Every structure is written in structure tokens, then in C-alpha cells.
Amino acid sequence: MTVPALEEELAAERAHLDASRKALRRMRERAEDLYATGDKVAGDAYTAETLGRHMARRIAELADNPDTPLFFGRLDIDEDQFHIGRRHVTDTTGEPMVLDWRAPLSRKFYQASTKDPQDVQTRRRFGFVKGELTSFEDEHLSRGEQQAISQILLEEIERPRVGPMRDIVATIQPEQDELVRAELDESICVQGAPGTGKTAVGLHRAAYLLYLHRERLRRAGVLIVGPNTAFLHYIASVLPALGEVEVRQSTIDGLLATQVRAVDSEAAAAVKHDPRMAAVLARRLHGKIRKPEEPLTVSDGSYRWRVSTEALRRIVDDVRREAPPYSIGRERVRARIVSLLMLQSEARRGDSPGEAWQRRMGKAAPVVELLDRVWPAVTPEQLVFEVLSDPADDLLSADEQEVITWAKPPKTAKSARWSAADAVLVDEAAGLIDRVPSFGHVVVDEAQDLSPMQARVIARRSEHGSITLLGDLAQGTAPWAARDWPALLAHLGKPGARVVPLTTGFRVPAAVVALANRLLPALGVDVPEARSLRTDGALHISTVESLEHETVRSVKDALQYAGSIGVIATDAAVDGLAGALRDAGVMVAGAETDTETDGRVTVLPASLAKGLEYDHVIVVEPADIVAAEARGLNRLFVVLTRAVSRLDVLHAQPLPTPLDGVS
Ligand SMILES: Nc1ncnc2c1ncn2[C@@H]1O[C@H](COP(=O)(O)OP(=O)(O)OP(=O)(O)O)[C@@H](O)[C@H]1O
């Protein structure tokens, strides 16, 4: 293309962008008008309320952020041009000006190639600087022209990171797109090396499924589970930027109803997170069900009804065999007893008693007393309290029983101080006692760290839905972290889920990936190595005398570049380093958050680094990070793979063995 032709083309695209923005504004204004007049057009208060909620959501979905371009690509198919963007935009006649990236036709933007052009003559990608359309690149697929790697993709992955995570709709890669667009009823497990886009894939899959199955998923809900709140803050704005404002994002602990006020020993936590505890709780609960030993007699005015012991036994046996949740079982027994009473009443009185009579019979003292004897009511807390007061069960060894027994037994379940692992047990008990509402789809990030019992927390919430499991076995740091996926998938209730590897890294530069990969053989898991798409980046490993002094110097150097800076050290070293950086004036005093954030510089404990990324990472004393916990080498693997552009490793002690000899 000649320069004037190029300028002309750019001007035309900018005009289309302006027109699309105006059209979006018009759509939003129309939605706002409808919102304002909703109660006048709606026939009744209920319709007004529903319409109001719908319109409020629609307005939020149509928000226009000037920094995120409305479209990022174009497909030329036959005589038509389709601009692909973050949401549908239509003109006043209803003609599309921008196609949502999730629409079926948009798929060609991600998948078409010279091998399989899918009718696409030209694929155009747009380059933007601060929301301004500044360039484009064309691939004439029908003429056999395709770039090995898009310059716009390279610029996007090398861009300095500031603030929270951003969406990747403009540059989703074909192997990622396959996962994003997997069917709603398919559960998948993505084993991806660091920075291969697992989190991005999970979030985009949620947005895609919501687009395709809007009504069904809005009713059932979509849940994203992340490892900690710092991570949830980091990813929080991705889905709203894609127009999806109604997705629940939570940690595992956030899903649980129990307030945590105690800490377990490592040994106790290990037993409580073991899947045998599910069986222990179930046995204890079902052990409460007893055989009726005597007949039931109920007075009803001048009548007395009687149900024989055999009939009562049959009812209890039948319900037990049907295996409903425990509290539903109790109600079923009650209902069947009332039915028998009703038959007698009908036979004697010749007419059928009404609902009030049935309710009265169901609450009659002899019926309640019988139920309390043969199928006693119990709360989840009470059940766990009983097991931890006396964990006798041949599924657990004597030592295991001892280690989970209350050290100081509380008087009642109500006064118990529960630990995080107890909260999981209470949730398990709640799932045995009653039904748990299931989400339509659940995305679980950093899934390698789920214990079997935590996996069951998710399983209960996705029983009637599907899951996207994202993780990397090499990054498992919890004591119970998974060594392979099939076992965890079984605990999640999705044993047949497909396990798909992702190996192309978009975050970490090749030199840093090579360093981290040296740890892989020592981690005891079988995972494919990452290969980085990035040849840029810098790695410096320095032996130093004063860690604090060198950290300050390193941060000062890093501040000369654009982007975020993460200083990562053992949890115990964080306060000292943050103090030194404040004294040196490179971090302003008074930052209140637990990650000691101030502007571009964050000092964070190794235990919170998972899932996050910084342009410049300074890792302080790897030997201490390794020594701090049982899976210290895995933790170091996580920490080393947080860098987008530059990694400094500062050490006073020798480097851990797998890194021997690097400099
Ligand atoms: N197709 C893509 N285009 C542009 N950027 C991408 C693409 N895929 C991933 N990225 C970027 O690469 C970085 C890493 O992605 P992400 O955090 O999703 O990886 P991850 O596999 O979850 O990593 P980790 O296992 O380390 O948590 C992010 O900045 C993300 O935006």
C-alpha cells in the first residue's frame, strides 16, 4: 500500500470508529431513557422492577471506556467487511457496525489461516495507542499471506503492565480460542505452564458462555474461584470490560459460611483435608438413623390413629435406600407417616383431610418424638462438632484421630472456634444434610492447590453445571497440592474432563523461562515445559552482601523503566524490605495494604505472588524462599515466573541446588 493510500485507509477506519462510538452512545441513551420511563410503560410493579433491573444491567454492559477500543479487527469476506470488537454495535437501522468477538462469525478472526482461510480474504488487526487508532496490519489469507507472528500481538505482550489485568480479546491465539469456545456442557482442565494465558482463557470462556447461554447462566450463575483476594482484585475488571457484570468471584474460603477463628496444626489440617473425612462425616450422619422399635399412636379429636412398627420400619428403610440429603430424608419420613394417617382417616371418616390437618399431624408430638428418635435433626456444625469431639472411625488411624480431636473441647457446637479446614468440613456436612444450589459454570484458577475436600466444595456447587479447571502442577505449593489431574478431577465430580496442555508463554521472557525450567525436574510432577514467545527481557543474578541495600538499589534502577515493580521475598522478610524502601524514599510510608503497595512498587510475600505479574521482578534470597516451606522449590518456581520484562535475583546465600552454576 502506498503511503497516501494507507493514510486514506486509516482515516476511513477512524471514521468508522467514531461512528461506532456514537452508535454505542445512542444505544446507551436509549437504554437510559427506557430505564427512566420503565415504570410508566410497565403494566405492573413486578414488570417495572424486572425491566428496571434488566435495563440497569444493559446500561452497564453498554458502558464505553475511552481507553479500550470498540473494535480491534476486521474480516473481509466476499464484498463485506466485518469489524470485530468487544460488543455488538448497531446503527439506527439495526445494521451491525461492530460484531461481538463471541459471535459465531467472529471465530474466523481467531481461527482462519492460509491453510484454512474459512472464506476470509483479508484479516486486519488494528493498533491503538491510548485509545487512538494508529495502525493496522493486513493478512491476505486468500492470497496465501499470513504473518508468522503478529507485530500487534508482540507489542501487546511486551507492553508495560500497570494496574489490574486486561482482557486479551484482540489477540486470543487459536489454541486458546479452542478452549474459550468449548461447549457449555463440557468440563475441561487446562494444564498450562506459567504465563500461558490460563487465567485469561478462563475469564474469556466465562464471558463467551454468558453470551451464548445468557438466560440459562444468568439464572444458574457463573462462579470464578481464585486463590486469594489480591488475585481477585487483579482480575476483577476483566469481565466488566467485556460487558459481563454479573459473575461471582470468590476464594474457596469466601464460599464457606463458617467464620474462621482458629488455626490448625499442619498435621491436623492434613487429616481434615483428606477425602476420607467425607466418608467419616457421612457414616457419622447416617449412624444417627435408627430402626423404629415401637408403633406410633396419634390422637386426632375423638379418633386415635396407629401405625405399626413394621410399617414405620419400611418407611425408614425405603427412604434410607433412596438416599436423599439427610434433612430431606427426615421430611420424607414425616410425609409418609402422615400419608398413612391420612389413609386411616379417609377410611374412617369417608373424606380426605385438607392441608392444615396434614400439617397438624406432621407436627403432632408423637410424630415429632418418633422422628427425633429415628431420624434426628442435626445441623452441619453439630455433626462436625461431634466428629471432632470423638473421631472414632476405622477409616482413620489412632494417631489421625488424636490429631484432629479438639485440644480444648468447646462446650457446644455454637461456641466452637472453627479453623479454615473445619469450615470445609462444615460445608461437607451441609452438603450431606441439604441440597446445595449449583452454578451453571464454575471456573477454578490455580486449581493444583485444591485439597480433595476443597475440590468437593466446588463439586457440590457445580453438580448440575460444568467446570473449567486451570492450573499448573509445577506451581502446587499447598501441602496437599495435586500431583496429577485425574485424581483431582474425580474429587471434583468430573472424572471424564479433557486435560489440555498450554505451552506457549506470553508473559515471561525466554531467558527467565529457561532459568525457571531448571527447577522442573526437581518438582516431582510430569508437565510439559513452557516455551516463551518472547525473546526480549533481561535476567540478572547477583551475589550481594546486603540484601536490603541491594534491593533498594535494584528498585531505583527499575524505576527508570516504565511499568510495575514487584519485590518478592519470604513472608518474614517483607516488613524489613518495605521499611528499607520507605527509608530510601522509593516507597512512600503509610501504605496500608498487606502487600505494602505504593504506586509502582509492591513488596509482596512469596505466598501471595501466585497468578500475579510485574514488569520488573526482584526476587530476594531464593534459598530462604525454598527453606520457608515444604514445597519451597515449587514456590520459587512461581516467584521466578512473575516477570514480564526483567528479573533480578539477589542472593547472599548459595542458590538452591537446581540453579547451581547459573550466573
Ligand atoms: N493471547 C494473548 N494475547 C496477549 N496477551 C496474552 C495472551 N495470552 C496471555 N496473555 C498475557 O500473558 C500474561 C499471562 O497470562 P495469564 O495470567 O492468563 O497466564 P497464566 O497461565 O494464568 O499464568 P500463571 O500460571 O503464572 O498464573 C497476561 O498478562 C496475559 O494478559
The ligand as an SDF file (V2000), in Angstrom:
LIG
                    3D

 31 33  0  0  0  0  0  0  0  0999 V2000
   -3.2980  -14.2780   23.5370 N   0  0  0  0  0  0  0  0  0  0  0  0
   -2.7550  -13.3530   24.3150 C   0  0  0  0  0  0  0  0  0  0  0  0
   -2.5400  -12.1190   23.8710 N   0  0  0  0  0  0  0  0  0  0  0  0
   -1.9720  -11.1800   24.6550 C   0  0  0  0  0  0  0  0  0  0  0  0
   -1.6090  -11.3820   25.9160 N   0  0  0  0  0  0  0  0  0  0  0  0
   -1.8030  -12.6020   26.4150 C   0  0  0  0  0  0  0  0  0  0  0  0
   -2.3840  -13.6580   25.6430 C   0  0  0  0  0  0  0  0  0  0  0  0
   -2.4500  -14.7450   26.4320 N   0  0  0  0  0  0  0  0  0  0  0  0
   -1.9570  -14.3910   27.6210 C   0  0  0  0  0  0  0  0  0  0  0  0
   -1.5670  -13.1130   27.6120 N   0  0  0  0  0  0  0  0  0  0  0  0
   -0.9720  -12.3500   28.7110 C   0  0  0  0  0  0  0  0  0  0  0  0
    0.0250  -13.1290   29.3120 O   0  0  0  0  0  0  0  0  0  0  0  0
    0.0230  -12.9000   30.7090 C   0  0  0  0  0  0  0  0  0  0  0  0
   -0.1410  -14.1930   31.4340 C   0  0  0  0  0  0  0  0  0  0  0  0
   -1.4620  -14.6470   31.2840 O   0  0  0  0  0  0  0  0  0  0  0  0
   -2.2070  -15.3930   32.4660 P   0  0  0  0  0  0  0  0  0  0  0  0
   -2.0120  -14.6760   33.7510 O   0  0  0  0  0  0  0  0  0  0  0  0
   -3.5800  -15.6830   31.9970 O   0  0  0  0  0  0  0  0  0  0  0  0
   -1.3340  -16.7210   32.4970 O   0  0  0  0  0  0  0  0  0  0  0  0
   -1.4300  -17.9630   33.4700 P   0  0  0  0  0  0  0  0  0  0  0  0
   -1.2100  -19.1510   32.6190 O   0  0  0  0  0  0  0  0  0  0  0  0
   -2.6660  -17.8960   34.2760 O   0  0  0  0  0  0  0  0  0  0  0  0
   -0.1580  -17.7300   34.3680 O   0  0  0  0  0  0  0  0  0  0  0  0
    0.2420  -18.3020   35.8270 P   0  0  0  0  0  0  0  0  0  0  0  0
    0.2120  -19.7890   35.7690 O   0  0  0  0  0  0  0  0  0  0  0  0
    1.6080  -17.8100   36.0110 O   0  0  0  0  0  0  0  0  0  0  0  0
   -0.7360  -17.7220   36.7810 O   0  0  0  0  0  0  0  0  0  0  0  0
   -1.0820  -11.8910   30.9980 C   0  0  0  0  0  0  0  0  0  0  0  0
   -0.5530  -10.6060   31.0230 O   0  0  0  0  0  0  0  0  0  0  0  0
   -1.9830  -12.0640   29.8030 C   0  0  0  0  0  0  0  0  0  0  0  0
   -2.7090  -10.8870   29.5530 O   0  0  0  0  0  0  0  0  0  0  0  0
  1  2  1  0
  2  3  1  0
  2  7  2  0
  3  4  2  0
  4  5  1  0
  5  6  2  0
  6  7  1  0
  6 10  1  0
  7  8  1  0
  8  9  2  0
  9 10  1  0
 10 11  1  0
 11 12  1  0
 11 30  1  0
 12 13  1  0
 13 14  1  0
 13 28  1  0
 14 15  1  0
 15 16  1  0
 16 17  2  0
 16 18  1  0
 16 19  1  0
 19 20  1  0
 20 21  2  0
 20 22  1  0
 20 23  1  0
 23 24  1  0
 24 25  2  0
 24 26  1  0
 24 27  1  0
 28 29  1  0
 28 30  1  0
 30 31  1  0
M  END
$$$$
